[in-house]
């Protein structure tokens, strides 16, 4: 992949990703408009992000709150939607509410309560997704599958959160088909929550799928795909 990426422009890579999303949506009988592409710009320069915006990107994903704070101050794109797709630390929650339109990584009830309180202080309704551990990986945060529904019940009491749906970071497996069961599991959990009346009226989204497996994720119902390398090229070895 890296050789091919190096020979194409960002605009060409973005167009290719969009074409692959469209084909995957059609294979699964879905409308292309039901899938939102989040261009993950971790460690990318402001100039690269501006190039992506010029090519048609409307949604940007960042993994670190401090990095997003710096970039938002330098990028003049008021209609850009900013997504926090990385781990959210308690001491960064206030700024996360300030700088992100959607937080994908609410992994505990305590964090949901903290973000709800901070959103209230900022007079904001914060859109969030609830991260679920669809695989038993200690290195990744998120609610255990067995705890999801009871925690969604408790989150219904939080007035400043709008829970859009669920997010997962499945294991990285070289063959995307091997990741399919994890994507299917997240979809089943969302549907199970909805059938129980959990999550609220906006609860419909699935944030899943990255550069190497987003087509399978779309086939399994993803509504947000988080794509970095396939758009921007190979990630630099060091940060911005």
N, C-alpha and C positions, 0 to 999 in steps of 0.2 A: 504493500500500500504506500509506503513512504516514498518510493521512487516515483510512483504515479502522481502522488500529491505534489511533489516538488516541481513537476512539469506543468502544472495547471495554476491558473490564477484563483484567488479567493472567490471571485464571482462565479467562475466555472465550477469550483468545488461545491459552492452553495447551491447552484442550479442542479448539480448532480444529486445532492442530498435530497432536495425537494422532489426530484423525479423519482427517487427510490421510495420516499414516503408516499407519494401518490400511487405508485405501483403496489406497494404493500397495502395501502388502504383499499384499493380496488380489489385486490385478492381476497380481502376479508369482508367485502361488501359494505364498506364504510365510506362516508363522505370525506374527501380530502380535507375539507374545512374543519373536521372534528379533531384534527391533529395540529398542535401548535409546536413550532420548532423553537427551542431555546438554544441559542448559540453560546456555548460555554467558553468564556474568555479569560479563565484563570491564567495568570502569568502572561497575558497578551498585552501589548502596548495600546495606548490610547489611539495611536495611528492605525493599528490593525482593526480595532473596534470601529473606528470611523469608516474604514474601508468596507467593513461588513455592513454597516448601516447604509452606506451608499449603494451597496449591492442588493439591499432589500431586507436586511435583518431588522426585525422590530422588537425582539425579545432577547435579552442578554442574561446569562447566568454567571454568577460569581460564587466562588467557594469561601472567600474570606471577606469579612465585613470591612476590615481596614482597607483592603484593596479596592473594594467597591466605592468606599467613601472618597478615596483619592480620584478615581476615574470619573465618578459622577460630577465632581467639581470641575472637570476639564472637558466634558463632552456635552455639547449643546444639542441635545435631542430630547425635548420635553415629552415627546410621546413614546419614548422607549420604555418598555416594561422591564423592570429589574427583578431577577429571581435569585434568591439565596439557595443554592443547591448543595452547599457543603455543611459540615457540622456546625451547629450553633452552640457557642459557649455562653454560659450564664452572664459573664461580664461583658459580652458583646451584644446582648439582647436589646438593650436600649437603642443602640445605633442601628441594629438590624431592622427594628421597627421604623426607624427614621429613614433609612435609605432603600429599603426593598419593598416592592409592591406585593410580592408573593414569597413566602418562606416555605420551602419544601421540606424542611428537616426538623419538624417538631417531633421529638422522639420520646418525650415523657410527659406525664400529666403536670408535673411541677413546671416544666418549661412552658407548657401551654398556659398555665396560670400566670406565669411571669410575663409572657408576651401579651396576654390579655390585659394585665394591669398596666403595662407600659404603653400599650396602644390607647388605653383610656386616658392616660396622662397626656398623650399627644393628640387627643381628640380624633382618633383614627380607628376605622374598622380594618383590622389586619387580615388579609387573605393568607391562609396557611394550608399545607398538606401535612398529613400525619405519616411519619416514617415508620415502616413496619419491617421487622426482621423476618424476611421470608426464608432465610437460611440461618442456621445456627453458627453465626460468626461473631465471636467476642469482640473483634476489632471494630465492628460497626454498631452504631447506636440505633435505637428504634424500639417501638413497642413489640413485645412478644405477641405472636399470633393469638395465644390463649388469653391475652389481656386486652386485646383491641376493643372488643365490643363494650366491655365494662368501662373502659376509659373514654370511649366516645360518649357514653351516657353521661359521664361526669363533665365532659367538655361542653355539653349542651347548656350548662349553667353559665358559661363564659360569654358575656355579652358583647365583647369587643373583637372576638374572633369569628371569622367566616371560614368554616372548614370546607375546603373545596373538594377534598378527596384524599387519596393515599399515595405514598411514594415509597419506592424500594430501591436498594442497591444490591442486587443479587451478586453472587460470586462471579468473578471474571473467569469465563471458560472459553477456550480458543474457538470451539464450535458453537456459534450462536444458537443452534438448535438445542443444545444442552441447557441453555438458559430458559427456554420456552416454559418449562413447568413452573418456574418461579414467577414469570410474568402472568401465567394463567392463574396461579394461586392468588396474586394480588387482586386480579380482576374478580375472582370468586369472593374474596374478602370484602371488596367494595360492594358487590351485589348483595352479599349476605347482610351487610350493614344497612343498605337501603331497604331491603325487605323487612328489616326489623324497625324501620323508621328512625335510624340513627344518622347522625352527621349533619342534619339540617337540609334545607331546600337546595343549597348549592352543591351538595355532596355528590359529585359525579365524575371527578377527574382521576386520572391515573398518570403519575409521573414515573416513567420507567423507560429504559433503553438509552444507550449511549452509542458512540461512534461505531463500535464493532457489532452491535446487536439490535440497533433501533428498528430495523425492518421486522424482525420477529416480534419486537415489542408492539409495533403498530398492529401487526396481525392479531395480537392477543388483546388489543383494546387500549393501548397507550393513547392518552390525549395530550400529554407533554412528552417530548423526547429531548434529551439533554445531550447535544452534540458539540464537541469541541474540535478534536483532531481532524475529523472528516471535513470540517469547514476551514479551520485556520492552518492546517498542516501540523507536522510534528511539533510537539510542545518543546519550548526551550529548556535547557538543562537547569537554568537558574531563573529566579523570579524577576519581576519588573523592577 
